[in-house]
Amino acid sequence: MFITFEGGEGSGKTTQIEMLKAHFVRHGHEVITTREPGGTPEAEKIRDLLVQREGGNWTPLAEVMLFFTARHMHVETKIKPALREGSIVICDRFTDSTIAYQGYGHGFDLQILNDIKTMSIGDFEPDITFILDIDVKDGLARAGKRMANHDDATTEDRFERLKTDFHERLRQGYLSIANHHPQRCIVLDATQNIEDVHSQIISAIQL
Ligand code: T5A
């Protein structure tokens, strides 16, 4: 099973992924957790170019292709092999992030995005995607706390620093993705307390 977590900044993905992993381990499952951009040594190098404050001033097309280059490596060399060995794979962000951030957020053409996706990873999709939905201001406040003691060129805040209206488009983009893929996507109210969000994830997984 390939499970992905999506949502805006500070929506609680990392927190829920750790709790879900612990649940699977308690029940005797093999599980690996990973993240995007990143997840392999090559893709982690690309991550630095994409998310660090001074990673580079990419054109929109170059940025999208870097995300999918990293994703191609991640899928082919880590995710698919782990799934073949019977592990559950939980990933912090995946293709929906590119559609939400670069597509809905920055206005990159969705059809071209889809074509690049098909070229990079074919029709490979998660089995389940949890979209953690949170009011933009609350999410950015949570993410801000995480970065309060880290403020230099390597800080991973290139996207957090964008304006509030970008994050609003992003949020609506995720809700639109969920509407288009109701069989795969589950939208959760991420303003609930951590335990309540976790309980809803466990109910949805039923493992
Ligand atoms: N990106 C990524 C793209 O633009 N396109 C792409 O294709 C991809 C893959 C890096 C950036 O890259 C962009 C999007 C991002 O800007 P990231 O590393 O996933 O992505 O960065 P963030 O989303 O910023 O990750 P965060 O760590 O900020 O957010 P999380 O993981 O969603 O939140 P988490 O769990 O760390 O929680 C944040 C804080 O909130 C608290 C936690 O304790 C923590 O302090 N918290 C709660 N508090 C109250 N109630 C709850 N229910 C809470 N849940 C968590």
Residues whose N, C-alpha, C, O or C-beta is under 5 A from the ligand:
A	BS01	T5A	G7 G8 E9 G10 S11 G12 K13 T14 T15 E36 P37 V51 F67 R93 F94 S97 T98 Y101 R142 A143 F159 E160 A190 Q192 N193 I194
